[in-house]
């Protein structure tokens, strides 16, 4: 996934009451479907006394970012009144790699499908607003191993290009570098040519 994408800046919650029913929107940035499902499970456990915990997520499910996994569930609310409106907020704002759960404690008054759609949409929107939206560029972590003779060359290339890295000096020198995917191939080429192919890249 070499293109940038919009996601949440940080986890957040937002709550409000509609006609006695309490709605709590939980939103969190995630980097995989597994992480999204773990977040949903965690909220369901934490709020296991709630009437409903309605989940929705949008996650790029493969390394190339071509496959967008979208999921939502009404969790016992009338069909189409909860999960889909929650997911629609994420879709309309074009947010990816995020998961939301709306917890509802029933307050004794039926809101009707229209009322539910509005309440679930608002819970997600308020939580997303609280979390903040950021533009992210996909990165990968590149492991570079070289002998001491070439370590200065590698280090100066990484520093000149402004990459974040950690260096480990053992029998040889290992660098762990966060590289934007869009720049990864060029960096590999540059390291290979600077060390005449003596660099080990993973």
TACOR-V562627 format. One record per residue. BURIAL is 1 if it has 24 or more other ideal C-beta (glycine too) atoms within 12 Angstrom, else 0. Layout:
burial=BURIAL
burial=BURIAL
This chain:
burial=1
burial=0
burial=0
burial=0
burial=1
burial=1
burial=1
burial=1
burial=0
burial=0
burial=1
burial=1
burial=1
burial=1
burial=1
burial=1
burial=0
burial=1
burial=0
burial=0
burial=1
burial=1
burial=1
burial=1
burial=1
burial=1
burial=1
burial=1
burial=1
burial=1
burial=1
burial=0
burial=1
burial=0
burial=0
burial=1
burial=1
burial=0
burial=1
burial=1
burial=0
burial=0
burial=1
burial=0
burial=0
burial=0
burial=1
burial=0
burial=0
burial=1
burial=1
burial=1
burial=1
burial=1
burial=1
burial=1
burial=1
burial=1
burial=1
burial=1
burial=1
burial=0
burial=0
burial=0
burial=1
burial=0
burial=0
burial=1
burial=1
burial=1
burial=1
burial=1
burial=1
burial=1
burial=1
burial=0
burial=1
burial=0
burial=0
burial=0
burial=1
burial=1
burial=1
burial=1
burial=1
burial=1
burial=1
burial=1
burial=1
burial=1
burial=1
burial=0
burial=1
burial=0
burial=1
burial=1
burial=1
burial=1
burial=1
burial=1
burial=1
burial=1
burial=1
burial=1
burial=0
burial=0
burial=0
burial=0
burial=0
burial=0
burial=1
burial=0
burial=0
burial=0
burial=1
burial=1
burial=1
burial=1
burial=1
burial=1
burial=1
burial=1
burial=1
burial=1
burial=1
burial=1
burial=1
burial=1
burial=0
burial=1
burial=1
burial=0
burial=1
burial=0
burial=0
burial=1
burial=0
burial=1
burial=1
burial=1
burial=0
burial=1
burial=1
burial=1
burial=1
burial=1
burial=0
burial=0
burial=0
burial=1
burial=1
burial=0
burial=1
burial=1
burial=1
burial=0
burial=1
burial=1
burial=0
burial=0
burial=0
burial=0
burial=1
burial=0
burial=1
burial=0
burial=1
burial=0
burial=0
burial=0
burial=0
burial=0
burial=1
burial=1
burial=1
burial=0
burial=1
burial=1
burial=1
burial=1
burial=1
burial=0
burial=1
burial=1
burial=0
burial=0
burial=1
burial=1
burial=0
burial=1
burial=1
burial=0
burial=0
burial=1
burial=1
burial=0
burial=0
burial=0
burial=1
burial=0
burial=1
burial=0
